[in-house]
Amino acid sequence: MIMQRAFLRLLLPAALVLATASCSSAPPKTDTVTTVKNQASDAEVSGQHYYSQGRYDLALQFFTQALDANASVDNVDGVIRSRIAIGQVYLATGRLPAAEDMLSRAREQARQRGSPLFINSSISLGELYLTKEDPQKALAVFQEALGTQQAKLTPEQTGVLYHNIGSAWKSAGDMAKALSWLSQSLQSNLSHKLLEEAAADYYMIASVHSKQGDFDGAVSNAEQALALDKKVESSPGIAKDLYALGLIESKQGDTAKAYDYFQRGYNVFTTLGEKSGMRKSLTELIAIAESLGRTDEAQGYRQALERTGAQ
């Protein structure tokens, strides 16, 4: 998967500096600008908390509060950061035109200012183009960021950028280049103990192996992704890993294992209220239940699918 679920942590260091400054033992600053910036930082941290849990409605609420606060005191870097965060929420919830507008504006602002946030906004905009199945456009955005700012990349940015370049090459059909970039991303993320990002690498590497018909390699890497996502308690990641394992086992013909994975994935998607994931899981569960002659279970899943609003 692209790193939407892990990416926003890249935006937090600046926010946390401001937030912790207000909690230090130094005498509190009383000027209005500092107060408003601290309020924006607090809202950013809260938004990231809810985003990581997949609670996108609450994340959007706090990121919007941060944007309004930053704009009110002309904190331009704060505005850029908030726009990237809001764009990521729109992207995660499928509001692609709104996401493109927000991320393009953030990227252009960052370019004009020569801000390091140009990297973050480029990563997010490239992810949008991947979601729109335009890998060449995504690669152009990623490679511009890599070519112009490589010396300035943090370990977190390096891992995400390499991962997304690998994802773009996979989408473009070049599996050798995809594995090369994803392996570099994984090595970087593991060496810097960025476990959620490493989980995303394992997930995408599993997808490449599955695409190549190497199901043993696919299962092994998907299991690694699941183990890391459980370690960092990333519910969105866990749900996607379980669904991926279900698909792999289904391709191998092991319907019993596939059925178990899809059921578990559906349960996690349900707790998150993630209807797209629920629908995908239910569709697979209906097909397997029918193939196994479990007509009552198939009917129950069909009714559940109808309740999600699917046509």
C-alpha positions in Angstrom: 0.0 0.0 0.0 1.1 3.6 -0.3 2.0 5.1 3.0 -1.1 7.2 3.7 -1.6 5.7 7.1 2.0 6.3 8.3 2.9 9.5 6.4 1.4 12.2 8.6 4.0 11.4 11.3 6.5 13.2 9.0 4.6 16.5 9.6 4.6 16.3 13.4 8.1 17.3 14.6 7.6 21.0 14.0 4.2 20.8 15.6 5.5 19.0 18.7 8.3 21.5 19.2 5.7 24.2 19.5 3.3 22.1 21.7 6.0 21.1 24.1 7.4 24.6 24.3 4.2 25.7 26.0 4.6 23.0 28.7 8.2 23.8 29.6 9.4 25.2 32.9 10.3 28.6 31.2 7.9 31.5 31.8 4.9 31.2 29.4 4.9 33.5 26.5 1.8 35.7 26.4 1.8 37.1 22.9 -1.2 36.2 20.8 0.7 34.7 17.9 2.5 32.2 20.0 -0.7 31.2 21.7 -2.5 30.6 18.4 0.5 28.6 17.0 0.4 26.4 20.1 -3.3 25.9 19.7 -2.7 24.9 16.0 0.0 22.5 17.1 -2.2 20.8 19.6 -4.9 20.4 17.0 -2.4 18.8 14.6 -1.3 16.3 17.2 -4.9 15.4 18.0 -5.6 15.1 14.3 -2.7 12.7 13.7 -3.9 10.6 16.7 -7.3 10.1 15.1 -5.9 9.7 11.6 -3.7 6.8 12.8 -6.8 5.1 14.2 -8.7 5.5 10.9 -11.2 8.0 12.5 -11.0 10.3 9.6 -14.0 12.5 10.5 -12.4 13.6 13.8 -9.0 13.9 12.1 -10.4 16.3 9.5 -12.1 18.3 12.3 -8.8 18.9 14.1 -6.7 19.5 11.0 -9.3 22.1 9.8 -9.0 23.8 13.2 -5.2 23.9 12.8 -5.5 25.3 9.3 -7.8 28.1 10.5 -5.6 28.9 13.4 -2.4 29.0 11.3 -4.1 31.2 8.7 -5.3 33.6 11.3 -1.7 34.5 12.3 -0.2 34.1 8.8 1.9 31.1 9.8 2.5 30.0 6.2 4.5 26.9 7.0 1.7 25.9 9.4 -0.9 26.5 6.7 1.1 24.3 4.2 1.4 21.5 6.8 -2.3 21.7 7.6 -3.2 21.6 3.9 -1.1 18.5 3.4 -2.8 16.8 6.4 -6.3 17.7 5.2 -5.3 16.5 1.7 -4.2 13.1 3.2 -7.6 12.8 4.9 -9.4 13.5 1.7 -7.2 11.0 -0.1 -7.9 8.3 2.5 -11.6 8.8 2.3 -11.8 8.9 -1.5 -12.4 12.6 -2.0 -9.9 12.8 -4.8 -10.8 16.2 -6.4 -10.7 17.9 -3.0 -7.4 16.1 -2.2 -5.8 17.2 -5.4 -6.8 20.8 -4.9 -5.5 20.9 -1.3 -2.2 19.1 -2.0 -1.5 21.1 -5.2 -1.9 24.4 -3.3 0.3 23.2 -0.5 3.0 22.0 -2.9 3.0 25.3 -4.9 3.2 27.3 -1.7 6.1 25.2 -0.5 7.9 25.5 -3.8 7.6 29.3 -3.8 9.0 29.5 -0.3 11.8 26.9 -0.8 10.3 25.1 2.2 11.3 21.5 3.2 7.6 20.9 3.1 8.0 20.7 -0.7 9.1 17.1 -0.1 6.1 16.2 2.0 3.6 17.8 -0.3 5.2 16.1 -3.3 5.0 12.7 -1.6 1.3 13.3 -0.9 0.5 14.6 -4.4 2.3 11.6 -5.9 0.2 9.3 -3.7 -2.9 10.9 -5.1 -1.8 10.2 -8.7 -1.1 6.6 -7.7 -4.6 6.3 -6.3 -5.9 7.7 -9.7 -3.8 5.0 -11.4 -1.5 7.4 -13.2 2.0 6.0 -12.2 3.9 8.1 -14.7 2.6 11.3 -13.3 3.3 10.1 -9.8 6.9 9.1 -10.8 7.5 12.6 -12.2 6.4 14.2 -8.9 8.4 11.8 -6.7 11.6 12.0 -8.9 11.4 15.8 -8.9 11.4 15.8 -5.1 14.2 13.2 -5.0 16.3 15.0 -7.5 16.0 18.5 -6.1 16.1 17.7 -2.3 17.7 14.3 -1.8 20.5 15.8 0.4 17.8 17.2 2.7 15.7 14.1 3.2 15.1 12.8 6.7 15.1 9.1 7.3 11.3 9.2 7.5 11.0 11.0 4.2 13.6 8.7 2.5 11.6 5.6 3.4 8.2 7.0 2.3 9.6 8.4 -1.0 11.5 5.2 -1.9 8.4 3.2 -1.0 6.2 5.3 -3.2 8.6 5.2 -6.1 8.6 1.4 -5.8 4.8 1.4 -5.7 4.7 3.6 -8.8 7.0 1.2 -10.7 4.7 -1.7 -9.7 1.7 0.1 -11.0 3.6 0.8 -14.2 4.4 -2.9 -14.6 8.1 -2.9 -13.9 8.4 -5.4 -11.0 12.2 -5.5 -10.9 12.4 -1.8 -10.3 9.5 -2.0 -7.9 11.3 -4.6 -5.7 14.6 -2.7 -5.9 13.0 0.6 -4.6 10.8 -1.2 -2.0 13.8 -3.2 -0.7 15.8 0.1 -0.3 12.8 1.5 1.6 12.5 -1.5 3.8 16.2 -1.5 4.7 16.1 2.2 5.5 12.9 1.9 7.6 14.1 -1.1 9.6 17.5 0.5 10.3 15.8 3.6 11.7 13.1 1.5 13.6 10.3 3.0 11.6 8.1 -0.1 12.0 4.8 1.2 10.6 6.6 2.3 7.4 8.4 -1.1 7.3 5.0 -2.8 7.6 3.8 -0.9 4.5 7.0 -2.1 2.7 6.4 -5.7 3.5 2.8 -5.3 2.4 3.8 -3.9 -1.0 6.6 -6.4 -1.5 4.0 -9.2 -0.8 1.8 -7.7 -3.5 4.7 -7.7 -6.0 5.4 -11.4 -5.2 1.8 -12.3 -5.6 1.7 -10.5 -8.9 4.6 -12.6 -10.1 3.0 -15.8 -8.9 5.4 -16.3 -6.0 2.8 -17.1 -3.4 5.2 -18.3 -0.8 7.1 -15.0 -0.9 3.8 -13.2 -0.9 2.6 -15.0 2.3 5.9 -14.5 4.1 6.0 -10.8 3.5 2.3 -10.3 4.2 2.8 -12.1 7.5 5.7 -9.8 8.3 3.5 -6.8 7.6 0.8 -8.1 9.9 3.2 -8.8 12.7 4.6 -5.2 12.6 1.1 -3.6 12.2 0.0 -5.5 15.3 3.2 -4.4 17.2 2.4 -0.7 16.5 -1.4 -1.3 16.9 -2.2 0.1 13.5 -5.8 -1.1 12.9 -6.1 0.2 9.3 -2.9 -1.7 8.5 -4.0 -4.9 10.2 -7.3 -4.9 8.3 -5.5 -4.4 4.9 -2.9 -7.1 5.8 -5.6 -9.6 6.7 -7.5 -8.9 3.5 -4.2 -9.3 1.4 -3.5 -12.6 3.1 -7.0 -13.7 2.2 -6.5 -12.9 -1.4 -3.1 -14.7 -1.5 -4.5 -17.9 0.1 -7.5 -17.7 -2.3 -5.2 -17.6 -5.3 -3.4 -20.7 -3.9 -6.8 -22.5 -3.5 -6.7 -22.7 0.3 -10.3 -21.5 0.8 -10.3 -22.4 4.5 -7.4 -20.1 5.3 -8.7 -17.4 2.9 -12.2 -17.5 4.6 -10.6 -17.0 8.0 -8.5 -14.1 6.9 -11.4 -12.4 5.2 -13.6 -12.8 8.2 -10.9 -11.3 10.5 -10.3 -8.5 8.1 -14.0 -7.8 7.9 -14.2 -7.6 11.6 -11.4 -5.0 11.8 -12.8 -2.9 8.9 -16.2 -2.9 10.7 -14.7 -1.5 13.9 -13.1 1.2 11.8 -16.3 1.9 9.9 -14.3 1.5 6.7 -17.1 0.7 4.3 -14.9 0.1 1.2 -12.9 -2.5 3.1 -16.1 -4.0 4.5 -17.6 -4.4 1.0 -14.4 -6.0 -0.5 -14.2 -8.5 2.4 -17.9 -9.3 2.2 -17.8 -9.8 -1.5 -15.0 -12.4 -1.0 -16.8 -14.0 1.9 -20.0 -14.5 -0.1 -18.1 -16.1 -3.0 -16.2 -18.5 -0.7 -19.3 -19.4 1.4 -21.2 -20.2 -1.7 -18.4 -22.4 -3.1 -18.3 -24.3 0.2 -22.1 -24.8 0.2 -22.6 -22.6 3.3 -25.7 -21.0 1.9 -26.9 -19.5 5.3 -23.6 -17.8 5.9 -23.5 -16.5 2.3 -27.0 -15.1 2.8 -25.9 -13.4 6.0 -22.9 -11.8 4.4 -25.1 -10.7 1.4 -27.5 -8.9 3.8 -24.5 -7.3 5.6 -23.3 -6.1 2.2 -26.6 -4.5 1.4 -26.5 -2.7 4.8 -23.3 -1.0 3.8 -25.1 0.8 1.0 -23.6 -1.2 -1.9 -25.7 -1.4 -5.0 
